[in-house]
Structure formats: structure tokens, C-alpha cells
Amino acid sequence: MDVYDFSLASDQYSLALVHIFNPGDGAVTSMNSIQIGWENDGYQNTHCLNTACPGFQPEAGAAIFLGDVIEPVSHPNGVKQNITIKVLKVDRASGDWLVHYGFNQHEPTLIGRYPKSLFTGGLAERASDITIGGAVMTPRSTDLVPMGSGYLPSTTVAAAFSNFQIIDQNGQASLVNQNLPVHVTQPGMYSVTPVINGQFFYGGPFQSPT
């Protein structure tokens, strides 16, 4: 996923993420989830990220630690900088979820794990759903918060998720080469393209569309 940085107010955020979850029996208390990505609000509104809650076990000598600043970042009219995130369950016996990270096409390496013991059900066994994309928040309807690069995917400078793959229960990865269901809460402001060969573009807007 491409990585960007913005100057935002303390009550705003912009993020890109991979959300892996299992809703359990449908009750809120039974949902298990893991969210991995980047965000831009100084952790003011998104709560309990990184190691603010116990559980994540960092790998000794890892290339990056949860909460570290990612540098350099992309510029819409310049070079794109991106990170590679790989999350997989190593096996049913141990059940741990392993998190790997790579920067600018470097092979992702292990940075830590979420132990199976964190989950009372759902993710203790498997993931049933995956959501990927961007999100923004602002309490003022008159303010527009940039998502992705800040530009709509109809432009050549939009942010992208690339090489999107699903890893099955046998550890085999396959490129997502078909379109997926889309959820956009403000289609007049933000947008997303279909998935083609494991890639899609998303985001908007630095300014209100005309």
C-alpha cells in the first residue's frame, strides 16, 4: 500500500489498512479482529493501537516496531513510497498470527505475532472476512480530510493497494484478480476503482468535487 502524510487537526485522522476478522456469532462481543496499516493522527482518535493494549509480541531485531514513523512517504507528484504487509496464521496447532513488513518492494520480514491465546473464538481458528482500503474522520462537515493521496482514483496520482493476495489454509497465496464488493460511505467525496490483477486505486479529496 502507498504511504502518505498530511497536516491534520488533532481531532481528525486518515488511514489505510488491512482488516482481518471473524464476526463469531454476530454479537459485538464475539468479534475478533486484527488491523494492520498506517494512519495519520498521532493516535489521538483511533485508540488502543500498536502496544497500547497487551498482546502483540514483537520479534527480536525486527526492521520496524509498531508505532514507528514510516519514512520517507509518498508525494502525489513525486516518487511513491509503499509498504508490504503480510499477515498469516502459521498453523492450526500454534494458531499464532504472524505479521510481516517490507518497505519499497523489499521482501517482508517477520516483525511480530498475535498469539492465539488473545482470541476466545473466531480468529483463534481462522479469518472469515478481510477488508482493505482507506478511512477518514473529522467532526466538522465543512472540513475535508484527504484519503489515500488526497486525489480521486480518476487521476494519475491516486493512491493504490497493489499485489493484493489471499493466503489459504495450506499457505498458498493467490492474486486477487476479480472485483470485490465495495463500501463507500461518501461516494460524492471519495471513490475506489475495481480490483484488476491484484491492484486498485482509491481516495479523495483535497478539494470539494465540482
Secondary structure, 3 states (H helix, E strand, C coil): CECCCCCCCCCCEEEEEEEEEECCCCCHHHCEEEEEEEECCCCCCCCCCCCCCCCCEECCCCCCCCCCCCCCCCCCCCCCCEEEEEEEECCCCCCCEEEEEEECCCCCEEEEEECHHHCCCHHHCCCCEEEEEEEEECCCCCCCCCECCCCCCCCCCCEEECCCEEECCCCCEEECCCCCCCCCCCCCCCEECCCECCEEEEEECCCCCC
